[in-house]
Amino acid sequence: MKYLKQFSIILAISLAGEILNYLIPLRIPASIYGIVILFTLLSTHVISVDDVKEVGKFLIEIITVMFIPAVVKLMDFWDHLYGSIIAYSVIVVVSTVFVMVVSGWVTQLVVRKGNRR
Amino acid sequence: MSGFIEVSAYVGVTISLVSYFFGMLLKKKLKLAIFNPLLISVVFTIAFLVVTDTSYTAYESGAGFLSWLLTPATISLAIPLYEQLELLKKYRKAIALGILTGVLTSLLCVLAICLLFGLSHTEYVTFLPKSVTSAIGMGISEELGGYVSITVAVIIITGILGNMMSPFILRTFHITEPIAKGIAIGTSSHAIGTAKAMEMGEVEGAFSSLSIVIAGLMTVVGANIFQSFI
């Protein structure tokens, strides 16, 4: 029963997320509403971590596999990719390096400032 | 052969999962991020579909159920985040500022390079969520009308790059504080980068993994604002 209960809670939150996604005219995915709902329920102790832990960890463990169909769909995008590969590569490499350097520097600055006080 | 594949719901999934496990084995043996199980699985699955002359639609009718659990699984990301609550409260300023500037940098980089190459709106929103975890990035791309498959592929490649380059980048730019290293890796290269942060140390790993969800949430808001710029 433990797993069924945990799974039901997580599915109910998924439903709540989809309802919010439907009702609120913002481009926010249902899963994001769900994360906020579950995090709020946990931090206000309405539900405890033990009510969702095992099933939640199981779902997170297998999450990578769930992306396979979406990426396989690239086979239908071949021609499109072929023409823009240079621009796409520049975006990926440049932004990855910049983001890492900026967030690292800013965090380091804040941490060191805090330590000096 | 392709007739049977279109009838059976399990052929496509089995190929995908078996090659995924093959990828995990390769990664374990060779310890290189480039042997990403997801990428290996995708390469094998596409090769199989092409060789057997099966359409994506036929494959998707069976394997599509894999995606069905994506929303509940993404929601579960709130659990590890909640378990880091103490850390989150204690370092809230460093976390908030470090991740926010990282997220803004990512959105600005994508905007600038898309303008430079004259890319379309659809391509632009495809790349906006490129630095965050696939679960959240895929949802953003879907909501904004991007090419979801390209978004997910780009996210995975970003993760692999971050994983492989982070020791060199952090050293070159003198980022030595463990908290800063963790947040830099988690914000730029989500879960795949976090594997490297965990090798660096416990603090690096913890901060990298909490950055995954927070960067994702900030990017949802940021991408909604940035999407109107191209």
Interface residues (C-beta under 8 A of the other chain):
Chain A: F7 I10 L11 I13 S14 G17 E18 L26 R27 I28 P29 A30 S31 I32 G34 I35 V36 I37 L38 F39 L42 S43 V49 V52 K53 V55 G56 K57 L59 I60 I62 I63 T64 V65 M66 F67 I68 P69 A70 V71 V72 K73 L74 M75 D76 F77 H80 L81 S84 I86 A87 Y88 V90 I91 V92 V93 V94 S95 T96 V97 F98 V99 M100 V101 V102 S103 G104 W105 V106 T107 Q108 V110 V111 R112 G114
Chain B: S16 L17 Y20 P37 L38 L39 S41 V42 T45 I46 L49 V50 Y56 Y59 E60 A63 G64 L66 S67 L69 L70 T71 P72 A73 T74 I75 S76 L77 A78 I79 P80 L81 Y82 E83 L85 Y91 K93 A94 I95 L97 G98 I99 T101 G102 V103 T105 S106 C109 V110 I113 C114 F117 L119 E123 F127 K130 S131 S134 A135 I136 M138 G139 I140 E142 E143 L144 Y147 V148 S149 I150 V152 A153 V154 I156 I157 T158 L161 G162 M165 S166 I169 L170 F173 I175 T176 E177 I179 A180 K181 I183 A184 I185 T187 S188 S189 S211 V213 G216 L217 V220 N224 Q227
